[in-house]
């Protein structure tokens, strides 16, 4: 929109252009001229600033990619753990498989599929990492080498780590459990 040139100090060479409406600097006169004009998607709808496609086409593309990913996922009948993942579920999407119907009975629609989860156990504390953190900062270089009875602490920490029972579930995006085969297959085919 009404591109204005920007010159070097002696005003002989144009180095860039700016849009006189929003004052954003562009490389070429044409880019500055087109700066504040509404951009259109290939479908003809207006595009939000900093986007190259409209929201509708963006949603269509996102759904297409999701369908492609899901069609390649391994379908299993029974989850490998007691927990599955669904974006519509509470608790950050993680829910007990046996509680799925209760989870979605109120006002949410039951999903067509859920993701399987894997259980990840905590490995415990790492002695070397703990010592490096303890000596990071004001201690002299190689102070860690002067620690005595390192092996006793390592033995204790190994024993302590083995007693830990902390775990978490991680979504397995490559495994799904289809809850309604007919609807799921119909949705994939759309």
N, C-alpha and C positions, 0 to 999 in steps of 0.2 A: 504494500500500500504506500505509494509515493516514496520510492526508495531514494535515499540520500547517500552520496558518496562520502567516504572517509579518506582523507589524504595523508601522506607523510608530511613531515614538518615543513618542507619547502613547497608543498602543494603542487608537486609535479606528477606524482604517481598516486593512483587510487589504490588503496590497500584492502578496502572492504566497503560494504554498504550497510545502511541500517534502515529499518522500517520506521517511518516517521510517526506511525501510530503507536507502536509499543516500544520502540527504541531498541529492539533486539538486533544485534549485529550479525550479518550473513556474509558469506564469501562472494556471492555474485549479486548483481543487480536484480536478476529474475527471482532469486531466493528471497531477497528483501521485499520485492514487489508482491510476492505470493504469501508472505509471512502471515498476515492477519486475515487472509481470505479463508472462508470456510473450506475445509478439506472434505472431499467426498470419497466414500468407500466405492469399491467396484460395483456394489449393488445400487449406488446412487444416494444412499443415506449419508447424512453429515457425520463426520468423525470427530471425537473428542480431541482436545489438544494433546499432542505427543503420541497419538495413536495413528495407525495406518489403516485400520478397519473399524467399522461401526460395532456397537455392542452386540447387535443381533448376529452379525457374521462371526464375531469373536466367540459368542456362546455356541454357535453351530460348530465352529472349529474345535472348541474345547470338548464338546460332546462327542464329536467324531473321533478325536484322539482317545478319549476315555473308552469308547466302544472298541476301538482297535486294541487297546491295552487289555481290556477285559476279555476279548475274544481269544487272546493269546495266553491268558492266565490258565493255570491248571485248576480244573474243577474237582473239588473233593466233596464227599458226602458228609463227613464227620470232621469237626475241627481237631487239630492236633493237640490243642490245650483246651481248657474250659472257657477261655476268653476269645472273643472275636472283635473285629473293629467295624464300625459303621459311622459314617460322618454325621448322621442324624442322632446318634446316641449321646446320652449325657456322659459324664466322667471322661471328657475329652475324646469320646468316640469308642472307648473300650467298654464292653459289656459281656457279662456271662452268657454263653450260648443258650443255656437253659432258661434265661430270663428275657430273651428277645421279645416274646409276645407281651410281657409285662412292660418292657421298656417303651414299646410303641403303641400301647393300648389307648392311651389318653387322647392326644390330639395329633399324633404323628402317624404318617402312613408307613406301614411295614415295608422295609426296603426289599428290592428284588434279590439282592445278594449282600453278603458281608465278606470281609476279608478274614482269612485265617491269621492267627498270631503265633509267634514263637516266644518261648519263655527264655529270658536272658538273666542268668544268675550273676550277681555281683562278684567280681574276682577278689575283692578285699583291698587292703592297702598295699602299696608298693614301697618297699623299704628304700630302694635307691632314690626314688622320686621324693620321698619324705626327707631324706637326708639332704638331697640337693636343694630342696626348698628351705630347709633349716639353715643352710650355709649360704644361701643366696643373699647378697647384699654386702654387709659390713665385714664379713670374715675374709681372711686372706686366702689367696688362691691355693688350692689343694688342701685346705683345712679338713676336708672330708676324709682324707687319707689318714688323719691322725685319730680318728674315732676308734676307741678301744672296745673290745668285746662285740664287734659287729656281728660275728657269727651267732652269739647268744640271742641278740635281738632278732636276727633273721629267723632263727629256729622258733622263737616265741611267736613272731608275727605269722609265720607259716601255719603254726598250730591254731592261732587265733583266726586267721583267714578261713581255715577249713571248717570252723564252727559257724561261720556266717550263713544265714538263710535268706538274705535279702535277694529279691528278684523283681523283674518287671516284664511286662509283655510288650512286644514290638510287632507292629503290623507287618504281615508278609504280603506285599503287593502282588506277588506272583501266584498266590493261591486264593481262590474264592470258593465260597459255599453259596450256591444258588438256592434261594428259598422258594422261588416259584418259577420252575423251568419254562412253562408256557409263556408267561408274561415276559420273562427275561429274554428268551429267544425272539419273541415278537419285538421287544424294544431294540435288541441288537440289529434286527433286520430293517427297522425304520430308516 
